[in-house]
Amino acid sequence: MARRIGVLALQGGFAPHKQALEELGLASSEVRTAAELAEVDGLVLPGGESTTQLRLLGRHGLDAALDAFVRSGRPVLCTCAGLILAAQKVSSPTQRSFGWLDVGVTRNAWGRQVDSFIARDDRERLQLVFIRAPRITEVGPQVEVLATYRGEPVLVRQGNTYGATFHPELTPDRSTHQAVFSGQGLPA
Ligand code: GLN
């Protein structure tokens, strides 16, 4: 079981993730440097603006350390913009990404009138908060789909790297964080 979980805190919604981890009794810390990353056993990549996050990762010299951390197999939860960084392929518009998850994502893909909305997944286990969310449009063979909305994947896993198009930190339900960092499956 992971002991201290880092939350990448360069930009975006990192504070509610820290809160969610603390509610689960997990120690957490904000990560802005490679030295801080070396102190943690798991990591959250929060939502926000993925282009800005990419630029800041480069500026803080974090690209290589972050890539090595995720590829080491430690548990990592990538939400929304974090998922866009993790994807193999990004469109609308295209941008650089790390490719930890063999998925294709389309940014801001739910249409202008419904930029942000709340729904339940198809099995009604999770409350889904979408904020200018990406859509997962392609899923590779090594990727497991853990939750769908209207038949489309919204929570996926490849090894210990998880990607969510929604914001599990913004609801009281902690089952997503728990599944990633406490090794418990999602409720049936
Ligand atoms: N639209 C954002 C992006 O493309 C992601 C939205 C979010 O993280 N809430 O980076």
py3Dmol code that shows the C-alpha trace and the ligand (Angstrom):
import py3Dmol

protein = """\
ATOM      1  CA  MET A   1       0.000   0.000   0.000  1.00  0.00           C
ATOM      2  CA  ALA A   2       1.265   3.458  -0.913  1.00  0.00           C
ATOM      3  CA  ARG A   3       2.413   5.568   2.025  1.00  0.00           C
ATOM      4  CA  ARG A   4       2.752   9.169   0.870  1.00  0.00           C
ATOM      5  CA  ILE A   5       0.919  10.377  -2.219  1.00  0.00           C
ATOM      6  CA  GLY A   6       2.088  13.410  -4.144  1.00  0.00           C
ATOM      7  CA  VAL A   7      -0.186  15.781  -6.010  1.00  0.00           C
ATOM      8  CA  LEU A   8       1.435  17.580  -8.927  1.00  0.00           C
ATOM      9  CA  ALA A   9       0.866  21.217  -7.968  1.00  0.00           C
ATOM     10  CA  LEU A  10       2.133  23.289 -10.890  1.00  0.00           C
ATOM     11  CA  GLN A  11      -1.321  24.416 -12.031  1.00  0.00           C
ATOM     12  CA  GLY A  12      -4.980  23.479 -11.782  1.00  0.00           C
ATOM     13  CA  GLY A  13      -7.149  21.734  -9.216  1.00  0.00           C
ATOM     14  CA  PHE A  14      -4.597  20.071  -6.937  1.00  0.00           C
ATOM     15  CA  ALA A  15      -6.010  21.178  -3.544  1.00  0.00           C
ATOM     16  CA  PRO A  16      -9.222  19.069  -3.604  1.00  0.00           C
ATOM     17  CA  HIS A  17      -7.166  15.968  -4.514  1.00  0.00           C
ATOM     18  CA  LYS A  18      -5.013  16.529  -1.447  1.00  0.00           C
ATOM     19  CA  GLN A  19      -8.175  16.819   0.624  1.00  0.00           C
ATOM     20  CA  ALA A  20      -9.592  13.598  -0.897  1.00  0.00           C
ATOM     21  CA  LEU A  21      -6.393  11.687  -0.060  1.00  0.00           C
ATOM     22  CA  GLU A  22      -6.413  13.007   3.488  1.00  0.00           C
ATOM     23  CA  GLU A  23     -10.037  11.881   3.898  1.00  0.00           C
ATOM     24  CA  LEU A  24      -8.819   8.367   3.074  1.00  0.00           C
ATOM     25  CA  GLY A  25      -6.160   8.639   5.770  1.00  0.00           C
ATOM     26  CA  LEU A  26      -3.356   8.861   3.194  1.00  0.00           C
ATOM     27  CA  ALA A  27      -0.517  11.307   3.784  1.00  0.00           C
ATOM     28  CA  SER A  28      -0.115  13.661   0.840  1.00  0.00           C
ATOM     29  CA  SER A  29       2.216  16.410  -0.337  1.00  0.00           C
ATOM     30  CA  GLU A  30       2.373  18.926  -3.154  1.00  0.00           C
ATOM     31  CA  VAL A  31       4.953  18.171  -5.837  1.00  0.00           C
ATOM     32  CA  ARG A  32       6.657  20.929  -7.817  1.00  0.00           C
ATOM     33  CA  THR A  33      10.224  19.634  -8.104  1.00  0.00           C
ATOM     34  CA  ALA A  34      12.041  16.385  -8.897  1.00  0.00           C
ATOM     35  CA  ALA A  35      13.256  16.296  -5.277  1.00  0.00           C
ATOM     36  CA  GLU A  36       9.650  16.427  -4.019  1.00  0.00           C
ATOM     37  CA  LEU A  37       8.664  13.718  -6.501  1.00  0.00           C
ATOM     38  CA  ALA A  38      11.399  11.471  -5.121  1.00  0.00           C
ATOM     39  CA  GLU A  39       9.708  11.646  -1.694  1.00  0.00           C
ATOM     40  CA  VAL A  40       6.361  10.121  -2.710  1.00  0.00           C
ATOM     41  CA  ASP A  41       5.051   6.609  -3.393  1.00  0.00           C
ATOM     42  CA  GLY A  42       2.170   7.531  -5.684  1.00  0.00           C
ATOM     43  CA  LEU A  43       0.999  10.587  -7.598  1.00  0.00           C
ATOM     44  CA  VAL A  44      -2.069  12.496  -8.755  1.00  0.00           C
ATOM     45  CA  LEU A  45      -1.961  14.555 -11.950  1.00  0.00           C
ATOM     46  CA  PRO A  46      -4.855  16.985 -11.477  1.00  0.00           C
ATOM     47  CA  GLY A  47      -7.150  18.700 -13.929  1.00  0.00           C
ATOM     48  CA  GLY A  48      -6.501  22.196 -15.160  1.00  0.00           C
ATOM     49  CA  GLU A  49      -5.134  23.352 -18.495  1.00  0.00           C
ATOM     50  CA  SER A  50      -2.995  20.685 -20.079  1.00  0.00           C
ATOM     51  CA  THR A  51      -1.035  22.999 -22.419  1.00  0.00           C
ATOM     52  CA  THR A  52      -0.052  25.204 -19.472  1.00  0.00           C
ATOM     53  CA  GLN A  53       0.810  22.160 -17.374  1.00  0.00           C
ATOM     54  CA  LEU A  54       3.086  20.819 -20.140  1.00  0.00           C
ATOM     55  CA  ARG A  55       4.853  24.166 -20.397  1.00  0.00           C
ATOM     56  CA  LEU A  56       5.348  24.339 -16.613  1.00  0.00           C
ATOM     57  CA  LEU A  57       6.661  20.765 -16.447  1.00  0.00           C
ATOM     58  CA  GLY A  58       9.293  21.739 -19.017  1.00  0.00           C
ATOM     59  CA  ARG A  59      10.147  24.946 -17.186  1.00  0.00           C
ATOM     60  CA  HIS A  60      10.545  23.127 -13.846  1.00  0.00           C
ATOM     61  CA  GLY A  61      12.740  20.489 -15.526  1.00  0.00           C
ATOM     62  CA  LEU A  62      10.314  17.770 -14.429  1.00  0.00           C
ATOM     63  CA  ASP A  63       9.662  15.901 -17.697  1.00  0.00           C
ATOM     64  CA  ALA A  64      12.230  13.120 -17.304  1.00  0.00           C
ATOM     65  CA  ALA A  65      11.663  12.576 -13.578  1.00  0.00           C
ATOM     66  CA  LEU A  66       7.891  12.463 -14.025  1.00  0.00           C
ATOM     67  CA  ASP A  67       8.151  10.061 -16.956  1.00  0.00           C
ATOM     68  CA  ALA A  68      10.447   7.738 -14.987  1.00  0.00           C
ATOM     69  CA  PHE A  69       8.176   7.918 -11.927  1.00  0.00           C
ATOM     70  CA  VAL A  70       5.040   6.878 -13.816  1.00  0.00           C
ATOM     71  CA  ARG A  71       6.859   4.160 -15.776  1.00  0.00           C
ATOM     72  CA  SER A  72       8.254   2.722 -12.517  1.00  0.00           C
ATOM     73  CA  GLY A  73       4.816   1.233 -11.888  1.00  0.00           C
ATOM     74  CA  ARG A  74       3.875   3.250  -8.808  1.00  0.00           C
ATOM     75  CA  PRO A  75       0.157   4.130  -8.598  1.00  0.00           C
ATOM     76  CA  VAL A  76      -0.766   7.259 -10.536  1.00  0.00           C
ATOM     77  CA  LEU A  77      -4.193   8.862 -11.010  1.00  0.00           C
ATOM     78  CA  CYS A  78      -4.458  11.219 -13.991  1.00  0.00           C
ATOM     79  CA  THR A  79      -7.637  13.296 -14.083  1.00  0.00           C
ATOM     80  CA  CYS A  80      -8.878  15.396 -16.981  1.00  0.00           C
ATOM     81  CA  ALA A  81      -5.895  17.567 -18.035  1.00  0.00           C
ATOM     82  CA  GLY A  82      -3.712  14.935 -16.324  1.00  0.00           C
ATOM     83  CA  LEU A  83      -5.256  12.284 -18.569  1.00  0.00           C
ATOM     84  CA  ILE A  84      -4.450  14.449 -21.595  1.00  0.00           C
ATOM     85  CA  LEU A  85      -0.779  14.463 -20.512  1.00  0.00           C
ATOM     86  CA  ALA A  86      -0.887  10.683 -20.017  1.00  0.00           C
ATOM     87  CA  ALA A  87      -2.509   9.767 -23.334  1.00  0.00           C
ATOM     88  CA  GLN A  88      -0.732   8.232 -26.294  1.00  0.00           C
ATOM     89  CA  LYS A  89      -2.457  10.552 -28.735  1.00  0.00           C
ATOM     90  CA  VAL A  90      -4.065  13.989 -28.260  1.00  0.00           C
ATOM     91  CA  SER A  91      -6.277  15.790 -30.737  1.00  0.00           C
ATOM     92  CA  SER A  92      -8.290  18.975 -31.032  1.00  0.00           C
ATOM     93  CA  PRO A  93      -5.703  20.420 -30.997  1.00  0.00           C
ATOM     94  CA  THR A  94      -2.828  17.945 -31.071  1.00  0.00           C
ATOM     95  CA  GLN A  95      -0.079  18.388 -28.508  1.00  0.00           C
ATOM     96  CA  ARG A  96       2.850  16.549 -26.984  1.00  0.00           C
ATOM     97  CA  SER A  97       1.986  13.894 -24.418  1.00  0.00           C
ATOM     98  CA  PHE A  98       3.782  11.198 -22.391  1.00  0.00           C
ATOM     99  CA  GLY A  99       1.967   8.099 -23.687  1.00  0.00           C
ATOM    100  CA  TRP A 100       1.686   6.237 -20.375  1.00  0.00           C
ATOM    101  CA  LEU A 101      -1.873   5.232 -21.278  1.00  0.00           C
ATOM    102  CA  ASP A 102      -2.488   3.721 -24.697  1.00  0.00           C
ATOM    103  CA  VAL A 103      -5.550   5.863 -25.378  1.00  0.00           C
ATOM    104  CA  GLY A 104      -6.432   8.587 -27.846  1.00  0.00           C
ATOM    105  CA  VAL A 105      -8.172  11.637 -26.367  1.00  0.00           C
ATOM    106  CA  THR A 106      -9.983  14.571 -27.891  1.00  0.00           C
ATOM    107  CA  ARG A 107      -9.829  17.733 -25.807  1.00  0.00           C
ATOM    108  CA  ASN A 108     -12.870  19.809 -24.829  1.00  0.00           C
ATOM    109  CA  ALA A 109     -14.971  17.252 -26.641  1.00  0.00           C
ATOM    110  CA  TRP A 110     -18.409  17.457 -25.046  1.00  0.00           C
ATOM    111  CA  GLY A 111     -19.528  20.499 -27.018  1.00  0.00           C
ATOM    112  CA  ARG A 112     -19.851  24.155 -26.161  1.00  0.00           C
ATOM    113  CA  GLN A 113     -23.319  24.130 -24.619  1.00  0.00           C
ATOM    114  CA  VAL A 114     -22.391  21.389 -22.188  1.00  0.00           C
ATOM    115  CA  ASP A 115     -18.845  22.401 -21.286  1.00  0.00           C
ATOM    116  CA  SER A 116     -19.455  21.234 -17.726  1.00  0.00           C
ATOM    117  CA  PHE A 117     -22.055  18.814 -16.350  1.00  0.00           C
ATOM    118  CA  ILE A 118     -22.694  16.138 -13.740  1.00  0.00           C
ATOM    119  CA  ALA A 119     -23.816  12.601 -14.593  1.00  0.00           C
ATOM    120  CA  ARG A 120     -23.623   9.023 -13.353  1.00  0.00           C
ATOM    121  CA  ASP A 121     -21.631   6.265 -15.032  1.00  0.00           C
ATOM    122  CA  ASP A 122     -23.521   3.572 -16.947  1.00  0.00           C
ATOM    123  CA  ARG A 123     -23.460   1.194 -13.966  1.00  0.00           C
ATOM    124  CA  GLU A 124     -24.518   3.996 -11.614  1.00  0.00           C
ATOM    125  CA  ARG A 125     -21.605   3.480  -9.253  1.00  0.00           C
ATOM    126  CA  LEU A 126     -19.853   6.822  -9.662  1.00  0.00           C
ATOM    127  CA  GLN A 127     -20.897  10.433  -9.806  1.00  0.00           C
ATOM    128  CA  LEU A 128     -19.118  12.071 -12.725  1.00  0.00           C
ATOM    129  CA  VAL A 129     -18.251  15.762 -12.759  1.00  0.00           C
ATOM    130  CA  PHE A 130     -17.139  16.800 -16.243  1.00  0.00           C
ATOM    131  CA  ILE A 131     -15.412  20.184 -16.670  1.00  0.00           C
ATOM    132  CA  ARG A 132     -14.426  20.960 -20.253  1.00  0.00           C
ATOM    133  CA  ALA A 133     -13.613  17.285 -20.274  1.00  0.00           C
ATOM    134  CA  PRO A 134     -11.723  15.295 -22.867  1.00  0.00           C
ATOM    135  CA  ARG A 135     -13.276  12.224 -24.495  1.00  0.00           C
ATOM    136  CA  ILE A 136     -11.410   8.935 -24.793  1.00  0.00           C
ATOM    137  CA  THR A 137     -11.865   8.022 -28.452  1.00  0.00           C
ATOM    138  CA  GLU A 138      -9.405   5.123 -28.825  1.00  0.00           C
ATOM    139  CA  VAL A 139      -8.399   2.414 -26.356  1.00  0.00           C
ATOM    140  CA  GLY A 140      -5.401   0.115 -26.880  1.00  0.00           C
ATOM    141  CA  PRO A 141      -5.402  -3.630 -26.037  1.00  0.00           C
ATOM    142  CA  GLN A 142      -3.531  -3.209 -22.743  1.00  0.00           C
ATOM    143  CA  VAL A 143      -6.034  -0.714 -21.394  1.00  0.00           C
ATOM    144  CA  GLU A 144      -8.838  -1.851 -19.099  1.00  0.00           C
ATOM    145  CA  VAL A 145     -12.029   0.213 -19.141  1.00  0.00           C
ATOM    146  CA  LEU A 146     -13.290   0.546 -15.548  1.00  0.00           C
ATOM    147  CA  ALA A 147     -16.261   2.853 -16.081  1.00  0.00           C
ATOM    148  CA  THR A 148     -18.258   4.177 -19.022  1.00  0.00           C
ATOM    149  CA  TYR A 149     -20.728   6.967 -19.659  1.00  0.00           C
ATOM    150  CA  ARG A 150     -23.160   6.460 -22.554  1.00  0.00           C
ATOM    151  CA  GLY A 151     -20.966   3.575 -23.656  1.00  0.00           C
ATOM    152  CA  GLU A 152     -17.764   5.647 -23.787  1.00  0.00           C
ATOM    153  CA  PRO A 153     -14.810   4.988 -21.488  1.00  0.00           C
ATOM    154  CA  VAL A 154     -14.446   7.580 -18.709  1.00  0.00           C
ATOM    155  CA  LEU A 155     -12.163   5.700 -16.296  1.00  0.00           C
ATOM    156  CA  VAL A 156      -9.352   3.502 -17.608  1.00  0.00           C
ATOM    157  CA  ARG A 157      -6.327   1.673 -16.251  1.00  0.00           C
ATOM    158  CA  GLN A 158      -3.104   0.416 -17.770  1.00  0.00           C
ATOM    159  CA  GLY A 159      -0.960  -1.261 -15.132  1.00  0.00           C
ATOM    160  CA  ASN A 160      -0.900   1.109 -12.164  1.00  0.00           C
ATOM    161  CA  THR A 161      -1.683   4.211 -14.222  1.00  0.00           C
ATOM    162  CA  TYR A 162      -5.328   5.291 -14.094  1.00  0.00           C
ATOM    163  CA  GLY A 163      -6.976   7.947 -16.240  1.00  0.00           C
ATOM    164  CA  ALA A 164     -10.319   9.681 -15.579  1.00  0.00           C
ATOM    165  CA  THR A 165     -12.018  12.141 -17.913  1.00  0.00           C
ATOM    166  CA  PHE A 166     -14.044  13.379 -14.905  1.00  0.00           C
ATOM    167  CA  HIS A 167     -13.155  14.879 -11.514  1.00  0.00           C
ATOM    168  CA  PRO A 168     -13.512  12.302  -8.716  1.00  0.00           C
ATOM    169  CA  GLU A 169     -12.037  14.783  -6.234  1.00  0.00           C
ATOM    170  CA  LEU A 170     -15.061  17.090  -6.591  1.00  0.00           C
ATOM    171  CA  THR A 171     -17.648  14.653  -5.209  1.00  0.00           C
ATOM    172  CA  PRO A 172     -17.821  13.101  -1.712  1.00  0.00           C
ATOM    173  CA  ASP A 173     -17.303   9.619  -3.251  1.00  0.00           C
ATOM    174  CA  ARG A 174     -13.711   8.517  -2.628  1.00  0.00           C
ATOM    175  CA  SER A 175     -13.911   5.144  -4.417  1.00  0.00           C
ATOM    176  CA  THR A 176     -11.703   6.209  -7.367  1.00  0.00           C
ATOM    177  CA  HIS A 177      -8.852   7.453  -5.159  1.00  0.00           C
ATOM    178  CA  GLN A 178      -9.284   4.373  -3.013  1.00  0.00           C
ATOM    179  CA  ALA A 179      -9.101   2.032  -6.000  1.00  0.00           C
ATOM    180  CA  VAL A 180      -5.852   3.640  -7.179  1.00  0.00           C
ATOM    181  CA  PHE A 181      -4.028   4.171  -3.897  1.00  0.00           C
ATOM    182  CA  SER A 182      -5.413   1.598  -1.458  1.00  0.00           C
ATOM    183  CA  GLY A 183      -5.604  -1.238  -3.966  1.00  0.00           C
ATOM    184  CA  GLN A 184      -9.345  -1.721  -3.455  1.00  0.00           C
ATOM    185  CA  GLY A 185     -11.501  -2.423  -6.500  1.00  0.00           C
ATOM    186  CA  LEU A 186     -14.332  -0.125  -7.441  1.00  0.00           C
ATOM    187  CA  PRO A 187     -17.684  -1.062  -5.887  1.00  0.00           C
ATOM    188  CA  ALA A 188     -19.454  -3.804  -7.895  1.00  0.00           C
TER     189      ALA A 188
END
"""
ligand_1 = """\
10
LIG
N -9.852 21.373 -21.239
C -8.688 21.124 -20.438
C -7.461 20.851 -21.299
O -7.583 20.597 -22.458
C -8.906 19.991 -19.459
C -10.072 20.311 -18.547
C -9.887 19.944 -17.117
O -8.830 19.476 -16.693
N -10.904 20.208 -16.329
O -6.374 20.885 -20.804
"""
view = py3Dmol.view(width=600, height=400)
view.addModel(protein, "pdb")
view.setStyle({"model": 0}, {"cartoon": {"style": "trace"}})
view.addModel(ligand_1, "xyz")
view.setStyle({"model": 1}, {"stick": {}})
view.zoomTo()
view.show()
